[in-house]
């Protein structure tokens, strides 16, 4: 992820983030599975495309609620 412009969070090594030009962020949470969230759908799709080039991925296309966690962007 580092080669794609993402930084590892200093406090949680499972979180990667990238700041966009408009000041918003793309977050990638990786433990056993990945959770990608951002206000920018283009950036989310770009990241999924990059990851699918390196790994076999399965897109579950969750929307705003995951495991009873509300995502407010």
C-alpha positions as CSV (number, residue, x, y, z in Angstrom):
1,X,0.0,0.0,0.0
2,X,2.9,2.3,0.7
3,X,3.8,2.3,-3.0
4,X,0.3,3.5,-3.9
5,X,0.6,6.6,-1.7
6,X,-1.0,5.2,1.4
7,X,0.5,5.7,4.9
8,X,0.3,3.3,7.8
9,X,-1.4,4.8,10.8
10,X,1.0,5.4,13.7
11,X,-1.5,4.2,16.3
12,X,-3.1,1.2,14.6
13,X,-0.9,-0.8,12.2
14,X,-4.1,-2.3,10.5
15,X,-5.2,1.1,9.2
16,X,-3.8,2.7,6.0
17,X,-4.9,6.1,4.8
18,X,-4.3,8.5,1.9
19,X,-5.2,12.2,1.9
20,X,-6.9,13.4,-1.2
21,X,-6.4,16.8,-2.8
22,X,-9.8,18.0,-1.6
23,X,-8.8,17.3,2.0
24,X,-10.8,14.1,2.5
25,X,-9.3,10.7,3.0
26,X,-9.4,7.1,1.8
27,X,-9.2,4.6,4.6
28,X,-8.3,1.0,4.3
29,X,-8.8,-1.2,7.4
30,X,-7.1,-4.6,7.1
31,X,-7.3,-7.4,9.6
32,X,-8.5,-10.6,8.1
33,X,-10.7,-8.8,5.6
34,X,-10.6,-5.3,4.2
35,X,-12.9,-2.4,4.7
36,X,-12.4,0.6,2.4
37,X,-14.2,3.8,3.0
38,X,-14.1,7.3,1.6
39,X,-16.5,10.1,0.4
40,X,-14.9,9.7,-3.0
41,X,-16.3,6.6,-4.9
42,X,-13.7,7.1,-7.7
43,X,-10.9,6.6,-5.2
44,X,-12.6,3.6,-3.7
45,X,-13.0,2.0,-7.1
46,X,-9.4,2.9,-8.0
47,X,-8.0,1.2,-4.9
48,X,-10.1,-1.9,-5.5
49,X,-8.8,-2.0,-9.1
50,X,-5.2,-1.8,-7.8
51,X,-5.7,-4.4,-5.2
52,X,-7.4,-6.8,-7.7
53,X,-4.2,-6.5,-9.8
54,X,-2.1,-7.9,-6.9
55,X,-4.6,-10.1,-5.0
56,X,-7.6,-12.2,-5.5
57,X,-10.4,-10.1,-4.0
58,X,-14.1,-10.6,-3.5
59,X,-16.1,-7.4,-3.4
60,X,-19.1,-7.6,-1.0
61,X,-20.2,-4.1,-1.9
62,X,-21.4,-3.1,1.6
63,X,-23.1,0.3,1.6
64,X,-23.4,2.3,4.8
65,X,-23.8,-0.4,7.5
66,X,-21.3,-3.1,8.3
67,X,-21.6,-5.5,11.2
68,X,-24.0,-3.0,12.9
69,X,-21.3,-0.3,12.5
70,X,-22.7,2.9,11.0
71,X,-20.3,4.5,8.6
72,X,-20.7,8.3,8.5
73,X,-18.6,9.9,5.8
